[in-house]
């Protein structure tokens, strides 16, 4: 059965990467939750997608410049731009919420700063927290940046890894064959953007095992239905409720 991943805590349903979203999404029949980590200059690991505050919060400027009071003061906005009561959560706050569903796997993206550079020490700090909570067996660390994934392998070889792929990164890595050949020993999973996957489905599935491939980010029901019938390990969506409905409909049709 296809696994369902709630992207950024199901950002089409609640403010992305919000504690409210993480609490609510656990009530759905999901298999995993995806969220993003940045490192502030104050040493806090913050759960937010962008390196800038501007798109998803009431603040402005770089995430890394926030101190604890600053990250508590800004408020998250949802996809419609409505200001919510949620502040930017820390990694620990998110893990506290998600601990209530230990069956849910956590896909944790290690982001880069506003200059596109990986944060020095982020991998080490994140792994320290994961190990302290003894949750490494249901965590997958991931990034677009190969150097970050390689650092994860060095620091925490026991924790599964994923690398993400879109058309731009295919070009940077010298083509599909070269990319998959080089990452096969490094990662357990590869997450492929749906447009690239659609265009190159046969090639991609010939280069890498389908039970180690995922597709992102599907938010259209017709598109979800099509991918639900394909041989991939998981579907990532901002609207996991649509994927759940599709999976249920497929199961009922087969009954």
C-alpha positions as CSV (number, residue, x, y, z in Angstrom):
1,X,0.0,0.0,0.0
2,X,1.2,3.5,-0.9
3,X,2.6,5.5,2.0
4,X,1.2,9.0,2.5
5,X,3.5,11.9,3.6
6,X,2.1,15.2,4.9
7,X,4.4,17.9,3.4
8,X,5.3,20.7,5.7
9,X,2.7,19.4,8.2
10,X,0.0,19.5,5.5
11,X,0.4,23.1,4.6
12,X,-2.8,23.3,2.5
13,X,-4.9,22.4,5.5
14,X,-3.1,24.4,8.2
15,X,-0.2,27.0,8.4
16,X,2.9,25.2,7.2
17,X,5.3,23.8,9.7
18,X,3.0,24.9,12.6
19,X,2.4,23.2,15.8
20,X,-1.4,23.4,15.1
21,X,-0.8,21.6,11.8
22,X,1.4,18.9,13.3
23,X,-1.2,18.3,16.1
24,X,-4.1,18.1,13.6
25,X,-2.4,16.0,10.9
26,X,-1.8,13.2,13.4
27,X,-5.5,12.6,13.5
28,X,-5.4,11.6,9.8
29,X,-4.4,8.2,8.4
30,X,-0.9,9.3,7.3
31,X,2.3,7.4,7.4
32,X,4.8,10.2,7.7
33,X,5.2,13.9,8.2
34,X,7.8,16.1,6.5
35,X,9.2,19.3,7.9
36,X,12.2,21.6,7.6
37,X,15.0,22.7,9.8
38,X,17.1,26.0,10.0
39,X,19.7,26.9,12.5
40,X,19.6,30.3,14.2
41,X,22.7,32.2,15.2
42,X,21.5,31.9,18.7
43,X,21.9,28.1,18.4
44,X,18.2,27.1,18.1
45,X,17.0,24.7,15.5
46,X,13.8,26.2,14.0
47,X,11.1,24.5,12.0
48,X,10.4,26.7,9.0
49,X,10.8,26.2,5.2
50,X,12.3,29.4,3.9
51,X,15.5,31.0,5.0
52,X,13.5,34.3,5.0
53,X,10.6,35.1,7.3
54,X,8.7,37.1,4.7
55,X,6.5,34.5,3.0
56,X,5.2,32.5,5.9
57,X,5.3,34.8,8.9
58,X,4.5,38.4,10.1
59,X,8.2,39.1,10.3
60,X,10.8,40.0,7.8
61,X,14.5,39.3,7.4
62,X,16.6,36.1,7.8
63,X,15.5,33.2,10.0
64,X,19.0,32.8,11.3
65,X,19.0,36.2,12.9
66,X,16.1,35.3,15.3
67,X,16.7,34.9,19.0
68,X,14.2,33.0,21.1
69,X,12.1,36.1,21.9
70,X,12.0,37.0,18.2
71,X,10.8,33.6,17.0
72,X,8.1,33.6,19.7
73,X,7.0,37.1,18.7
74,X,6.3,36.5,15.0
75,X,3.2,34.7,13.9
76,X,2.8,32.2,11.1
77,X,0.5,32.8,8.1
78,X,-1.5,30.2,6.3
79,X,-1.6,29.6,2.5
80,X,-4.3,32.3,2.2
81,X,-2.1,34.8,4.1
82,X,-4.3,34.8,7.2
83,X,-2.3,35.4,10.4
84,X,-2.6,32.6,12.9
85,X,-1.8,32.3,16.6
86,X,1.2,30.0,15.9
87,X,4.8,31.0,16.4
88,X,7.8,29.5,14.7
89,X,8.4,26.2,16.6
90,X,11.7,24.7,17.6
91,X,12.7,21.2,16.6
92,X,12.1,20.0,20.1
93,X,8.6,21.5,20.3
94,X,7.7,19.7,17.0
95,X,9.1,16.4,18.3
96,X,7.1,16.7,21.5
97,X,3.9,16.9,19.4
98,X,4.8,14.2,17.0
99,X,5.9,11.8,19.8
100,X,2.2,11.0,20.4
101,X,2.2,9.0,17.1
102,X,5.4,6.9,17.2
103,X,4.2,5.0,14.2
104,X,4.5,8.1,12.0
105,X,7.9,8.4,10.3
106,X,9.5,11.8,10.3
107,X,11.1,13.1,7.1
108,X,13.4,16.0,8.2
109,X,14.8,18.3,5.6
110,X,18.1,20.1,6.5
111,X,17.9,23.5,4.8
112,X,20.5,26.0,3.8
113,X,20.8,29.7,4.7
114,X,19.7,32.7,2.7
115,X,23.0,32.5,0.7
116,X,22.3,28.8,-0.2
117,X,25.0,27.6,2.2
118,X,24.4,24.6,4.5
119,X,24.4,25.6,8.2
120,X,27.6,24.7,10.0
121,X,26.6,22.3,12.8
122,X,23.0,21.8,11.9
123,X,23.4,18.1,11.1
124,X,25.3,17.5,14.3
125,X,22.8,19.3,16.5
126,X,19.8,17.7,14.9
127,X,21.3,14.2,15.2
128,X,22.2,14.9,18.9
129,X,18.5,15.6,19.6
130,X,17.3,12.6,17.6
131,X,19.6,10.2,19.4
132,X,18.7,11.7,22.8
133,X,15.1,10.9,22.1
134,X,15.9,7.4,20.7
135,X,13.8,8.0,17.6
136,X,16.4,7.4,14.9
137,X,14.6,4.2,13.7
138,X,11.7,6.3,12.3
139,X,13.5,9.3,11.1
140,X,14.7,10.0,7.5
141,X,17.1,12.9,7.0
142,X,17.1,14.6,3.6
143,X,18.3,17.4,1.5
144,X,18.7,18.5,-2.1
145,X,22.3,19.2,-1.3
146,X,24.5,16.1,-1.7
147,X,27.1,17.5,0.7
148,X,24.5,17.7,3.4
149,X,23.4,14.1,2.8
150,X,27.0,13.0,2.9
151,X,27.5,14.8,6.2
152,X,24.4,13.0,7.5
153,X,26.0,9.7,6.5
154,X,29.2,10.6,8.3
155,X,27.6,11.8,11.5
156,X,24.7,9.3,11.7
157,X,25.2,6.3,9.4
158,X,22.4,4.5,11.4
159,X,19.7,7.0,10.3
160,X,18.1,6.6,6.9
161,X,18.7,9.3,4.3
162,X,16.8,10.7,1.3
163,X,17.9,13.0,-1.5
164,X,15.4,15.1,-3.5
165,X,15.5,15.4,-7.3
166,X,14.0,17.7,-9.9
167,X,14.9,18.7,-13.4
168,X,17.4,21.4,-12.3
169,X,19.3,18.9,-10.1
170,X,19.4,16.3,-12.9
171,X,21.3,18.9,-15.0
172,X,23.7,19.7,-12.1
173,X,24.5,16.1,-11.6
174,X,25.2,15.2,-15.2
175,X,22.0,13.3,-16.1
176,X,19.7,10.7,-14.6
177,X,22.1,7.8,-15.0
178,X,25.0,9.5,-13.3
179,X,22.8,10.8,-10.5
180,X,21.2,7.5,-9.6
181,X,24.5,5.6,-9.9
182,X,26.2,8.0,-7.5
183,X,23.5,8.2,-4.9
184,X,22.6,4.5,-4.7
185,X,25.0,3.7,-1.9
186,X,24.4,7.0,-0.1
187,X,20.6,7.0,0.4
188,X,17.7,4.7,1.1
189,X,15.2,6.9,-0.8
190,X,15.0,9.4,-3.7
191,X,12.2,11.8,-3.8
192,X,11.4,12.9,-7.4
193,X,9.4,16.0,-8.4
194,X,6.2,14.8,-10.2
195,X,6.9,16.6,-13.5
196,X,10.3,15.0,-13.9
197,X,9.0,11.6,-12.7
198,X,6.1,11.8,-15.2
199,X,8.4,12.7,-18.1
200,X,11.0,10.1,-17.2
201,X,9.1,7.4,-15.4
202,X,10.4,4.4,-17.3
203,X,14.0,5.5,-17.1
204,X,13.9,6.4,-13.4
205,X,12.2,3.1,-12.4
206,X,14.8,1.2,-14.4
207,X,17.6,3.0,-12.6
208,X,16.4,2.7,-9.0
209,X,14.2,0.3,-7.1
210,X,10.6,1.5,-7.1
211,X,10.2,0.7,-3.4
212,X,12.9,3.4,-2.7
213,X,11.3,6.1,-4.9
214,X,8.7,8.7,-3.8
215,X,6.9,11.4,-5.8
216,X,6.4,15.0,-4.7
217,X,4.3,17.2,-4.3
218,X,0.9,16.0,-5.5
219,X,-2.1,18.2,-4.6
220,X,-4.6,17.5,-7.5
221,X,-7.0,14.6,-7.0
222,X,-6.8,13.4,-10.6
223,X,-3.0,13.4,-10.4
224,X,-3.0,11.7,-7.1
225,X,-5.3,8.9,-8.4
226,X,-3.0,8.3,-11.3
227,X,0.1,8.0,-9.1
228,X,-1.8,5.9,-6.6
229,X,-1.8,3.1,-9.2
230,X,1.9,3.4,-10.0
231,X,4.7,1.5,-8.3
232,X,6.3,4.1,-6.0
233,X,6.9,3.9,-2.2
234,X,5.1,7.1,-1.2
235,X,3.2,10.1,-2.2
236,X,4.0,13.5,-0.7
237,X,1.2,16.1,-0.6
238,X,0.3,19.4,1.0
239,X,-3.2,18.0,1.1
240,X,-2.9,14.5,2.6
241,X,-6.6,14.3,3.0
242,X,-6.9,14.0,-0.8
243,X,-4.3,11.2,-0.9
244,X,-6.1,9.4,1.9
245,X,-9.4,9.6,0.0
246,X,-7.7,8.3,-3.1
247,X,-6.1,5.4,-1.3
248,X,-9.5,4.5,0.3
249,X,-11.3,4.6,-3.0
250,X,-8.7,2.3,-4.6
251,X,-9.0,-0.2,-1.8
252,X,-12.8,-0.2,-2.0
253,X,-12.7,-0.7,-5.7
254,X,-10.4,-3.7,-5.3
255,X,-12.5,-5.2,-2.5
